[in-house]
Amino acid sequence: MTNAASAKPAYFMVQVKAKSLEELSVRYAQAAIASLMKLGGQMIAGTPAPTVLEGKWDGSWAAILRFPSMEMAQTWYNSPEYQPLKELRINELTEGGQILLVEGM
């Protein structure tokens, strides 16, 4: 297990194209945020309209999630509690997107 004092934070960078932002919020986001908080995660930013400085924006929701470490982030992402939410997001609530996990500095 990672030493908490020396662990670097980890960030999920999320860009999804929701079929309905209201459905995504009600059926997915509320439960997903509650589950990530149990492992020390937090949603630190989220918006349907990010400022695009380079490239093409092809989504309807962008968010940044923070965890105390890569280990905690991956534990949440692979947890039994999150799996049904992930399946719901992928198979019913979105039309694609990108989820990146980046270690902090």
C-alpha positions in Angstrom: 0.0 0.0 0.0 1.2 3.5 -0.8 2.5 5.6 2.0 -0.2 8.3 2.4 2.3 11.0 3.3 4.3 10.5 0.1 1.5 9.6 -2.3 0.9 11.9 -5.2 -2.7 12.9 -5.9 -4.5 11.4 -8.9 -6.9 13.1 -11.2 -9.6 11.7 -13.5 -10.2 14.0 -16.5 -13.6 13.3 -17.8 -15.3 14.4 -21.1 -18.5 12.7 -22.0 -21.3 13.3 -24.4 -24.5 12.8 -22.4 -27.7 11.8 -24.0 -29.4 14.0 -21.3 -27.5 16.0 -18.7 -30.5 15.7 -16.3 -30.6 11.9 -16.6 -26.8 11.8 -16.2 -27.0 13.9 -13.0 -30.0 12.0 -11.5 -29.2 8.4 -12.4 -25.4 8.5 -12.4 -23.6 11.5 -10.9 -25.2 11.7 -7.5 -24.4 8.1 -6.7 -21.0 8.2 -8.4 -19.9 11.2 -6.3 -21.2 9.6 -3.1 -19.2 6.4 -3.9 -15.9 8.2 -4.7 -16.1 10.3 -1.5 -16.0 7.0 0.5 -12.4 6.5 -0.8 -11.3 10.1 -0.3 -12.2 11.3 -3.8 -13.8 14.6 -4.6 -15.2 16.3 -7.7 -13.2 19.5 -8.0 -14.6 20.8 -11.3 -17.5 20.2 -13.6 -19.3 22.0 -16.4 -21.3 21.5 -19.5 -19.5 24.3 -21.2 -15.7 24.3 -20.7 -13.6 27.0 -22.4 -11.8 25.3 -25.3 -8.4 26.7 -25.9 -7.1 24.1 -28.4 -8.7 21.2 -30.2 -12.4 20.3 -30.7 -15.0 20.0 -27.9 -17.3 17.1 -28.7 -18.9 16.6 -25.3 -21.7 17.9 -23.1 -20.0 17.4 -19.7 -16.4 17.9 -18.5 -15.2 17.1 -15.0 -12.1 16.7 -12.9 -12.1 14.3 -10.0 -9.3 14.2 -7.4 -8.1 11.2 -5.3 -5.3 11.1 -2.7 -3.4 8.5 -4.8 -3.4 6.5 -8.0 -4.1 3.4 -5.9 -7.2 5.0 -4.4 -8.4 6.2 -7.8 -8.1 2.8 -9.3 -9.6 1.1 -6.3 -12.7 3.3 -6.7 -12.9 2.9 -10.5 -12.7 -0.9 -10.2 -14.9 -1.2 -7.1 -18.0 -3.4 -7.0 -20.0 -0.4 -5.9 -19.0 1.7 -9.0 -19.3 -1.1 -11.6 -23.1 -0.8 -12.1 -22.8 3.0 -12.4 -20.0 2.7 -14.9 -22.1 0.3 -17.0 -25.1 2.6 -16.8 -22.9 5.6 -17.9 -21.4 3.7 -20.8 -24.4 1.7 -22.0 -27.4 4.0 -21.4 -26.5 7.6 -20.5 -23.7 8.7 -22.8 -22.8 8.5 -26.5 -19.1 8.2 -25.8 -16.4 10.2 -24.3 -12.9 10.0 -22.7 -11.9 9.2 -19.1 -8.3 9.7 -18.3 -6.4 9.0 -15.1 -3.4 11.2 -14.5 -1.0 11.1 -11.6 -0.4 14.5 -10.0 3.0 16.1 -9.4 
